[in-house]
Amino acid sequence: MVENGEWIMHGLAWDDPYRIRSPKELVNWINEVGFLPLFGNGVKDFSVEEHVSADYWWTVDKEQDPWEWREIIAAGHEVAYGKFFDKKAGFISLEWLPYFANYRRDGYDFDSAWADGKANHREKLIMDILTETDSDGYIVRSDKQILSTELKQLACFGKGGEKNFPGITTDLMMKIYIVTADFHRRRNKKGAEYGMAVSVLMPPETIWGYDSITSAYNETPKESWQRIMDRVKELYPNADEADIIRLIGKEPM
């Protein structure tokens, strides 16, 4: 968390019996609580950060580093990973993902949102790369894994093109139109990996199926929002409502 302008990591003691010790333990806990931000926020204890050791972040130790765990978990597809909470990273269980999709999308698939003027041009450029049209003209989700660096180029962002690729992809993640499906490192001409891991962005329907992701469309977005809100209040009854809303979003109209 940022405190007085300084980034300070909070966590549990190494010998604390409640400390999360592995990616599997973290996935189990995410499934238990339903959804979980990666870093500390206004709701005390509602983060991965506050339940792991503060000593191993960014150490590249896959056994102990939660930053490395997020790559493992994203690739495993047992839960969803992306920038879901106040435009910051976190996890959502597959049980709760449909409710987030229904609320955040306001009940719209992306193509419907575009048709009704609820999506912008830059979002469509990205989604057009991540979707395909079948022989009958229906939108289908491509299962091709495209690095975000390649996606940026294919969608015509960058020098001389569209601006704010990170901001637009974050907006699409907040609306649950895309998730971080995996991480890969780029390869040089000799095939050797180099640099930091790069995200692979995909529509959640590609990974878990359309029927699963849209299974909460039978309730109103407001009902889904209330369900999410009530879950946080159940877990953290002393949390300030304004802090919860800042994290999960405002009540839909």
N, C-alpha and C positions, 0 to 999 in steps of 0.2 A: 504494500500500500504506500501511497505518497503521504508523508507526514511532514508538515512545515517545509514543503518543497524538496524533501529528501525521500528517495525510494528505500523503504525499510521492509524487509521480509519478516513475516510473523509465522510461527509454526509451533509444533509440539516438541518436547524434549525427546532425544533419541530413545530413551528407555520408557517413554510413556506408552502404556499398553494400548491406548487408543490411536496411536500414530499409524497412519496408512503406510504400508511398507512395500507395496508393489502395484503395478498397473491393474492386476486382477482384483486386488482388494479395492482399488479406486473404482473400477467398473461396478463391482458389487455394491459399493456405497451409493454411487450415482443411481443405480437401479432402485435402491432402497428409498432414497429421498426424492427421486424423480428428475431433478435438474440441479445444476451446480455451477456457479461461476468459477473460473480458474483462480482469480486473484481476489484478495480481500476487498470489501466494499462497505457500504453503509449498514448492511445487515451483519452484525457480528457473528462469526463462526460459520457463515454461509459461503464457504469457498474451499477449494482444494488447498490453497496456501496455508490456511489456518489448521490443517489436519495432517500436514506432512512435516518433515524436518526442514528447517530454514537453511540448513548448511549445505545442501547439495544442488540447489538450483544452478543451472547453466554450467555444470561440471562435465557434461557429456558422458556421465556415468549412467548407462541405461538401466542399471540395477536400482539406482537411488534417485536419479534426477527427474523431478516431475515434469520438467520441460521436455525431456526425452520421452517420458511416459505418454504425453499428449500425442506424439507421433504414432506410438504403438497402438494407442487406443483408437485414434482416428482411422488407422488402417484396418483395425479389427472389426469395425462396423457393428459392435455390440451396443454402442450408444452413438449419438450424433455429436460432432464437435464443430464449433464455429464461433463466430462473433455474434452471440445471441443475447448478451446482457449489457444494455447501455453501450452497445457497439464494442464490447470487450469480450474476450474469449470465455468459453464455458462449454458444458456438456448437457445434453438432454437425453433421457432414457427413451427407448422406442415406445414405451407406454405413453409418455407425455408428449412426444414429438407431434402427433396429430393435433393436439389441443393448441400447441404453440403455432402450428401451421395455420389452423383455422382462425385463430385470433389475429396473428400478425398479417396474414394475407387478406383479412376481412372477408374470408370465404371465396376468394378469387384464385383460380389457377392463373399462371402468368399470362398465357395467351388471352384469357378473358380480361385480365387487368389491363393489358395493352389495348385491347379492342375498346374498352370503356374509358380510356384515357387516364388510368390509374397507375401506369408505369411510364417511365421516361425513355427517351431515345437511346441513351447510353446503356441503360439496363437491358434494353432489347438487343443491342449489339452483342452483349455478352451472352444473353440467353439463346440467341440464334446460333451461336457457336456450340453451345452445350445441348442443343436439341436438334432433331432431324424430322423430316416429314416423310411418312411412309407412302406407299404406292396409291393409297386412297386419299392422300392429302391430309391425314391426321398427324398432329404433333406427337412425336415420340421422343423419349429421352435417350440420347446417345450414351453408350457405355464406354466410349473412348476416354482414356485418362490423359488429360492435357495439363501440363504444368502451367501454373498461373502466369509464369513469364511468357510462355507461348500463347496463352489465352489473351494476354494483353496485346500482343502483336496481331493475332488473328482477328480480334475485335476492333482493330484500328485505333488503339490508344497509344499515347506516347508522342514523340517528337513529330510535329506537323499534323497530329491527329487529335483524337478526343482526350480530354483531361480527366484527372482524378480517378484512375482505375482503382486504387485501394479503397477510396470512399464509396464508389459505386458497388464494388463487390461486398463491402461491409453492409451496405444498405440491403443488398439482395440476401445476405445471410440473416440479417435482422428480420426479414420478411419470410425466412425459411424457404426461399426459392433455390438457394444453393447451400451446401455444407462443405466443410473440408473433409474430403474422402480419403486422403492419403498424403504422404510427403515423399518426395524423391529428391535426390541430389542430381544436379546437372552433370553431363559427361562431356569431356573434351574429345577432340578428333580421334584420340587413341582409345576412347571408350572408358577412360578412367574417371571416377567420380571426383567432383571438386565443389568447394564452397558450401554454403549453408543449405539445409534442406528447403525445398520449394514446395508449396502446397499444391494439391490437386483439388480443384473445385468441381463439384457435380451437383445436379439436382437430387434431392433426397429420394425422389420417385425412382431414379435410376438404380439406387442401392437397395431400397426396401420395398419398392413397388407402389404403384399409384393408389391402389385400394387401401393400403396401410396408411399412407401419408394423409389421405383425404377422409379417413374413417370418422373424423369428428365434424365433417361438414354438415351433419344432420342437426347440430346445435348451432346457435347463433355465436358470432365472434365474442359478443359480450358474455355469454355463458361460459365460453372457454376461458376468457380473461378472468372471470370470477373464480373459476375452478383453480387456476394457477395462483391467483391471489390468496385464496383460502388455504392452499397447500403451504405457502410460505408462512402464513400466519399460524397454521397448525404447528409447523416445525419451530418457528421463532416467535412465540406469542408476545414477546416484549419488544419486537422490532417496530420502529416508527413506520407508519404507513407510507409516508412520503419517500422514505428510503426504499421501500419495497417497490413502489411505483416507478421510481427512478431506475430501478434494476430491470423490471419486467415490462414496463411501458404503461401508458395511460389507458384508462378504460375507454373502449371504443364507443362511438356515438350510436 
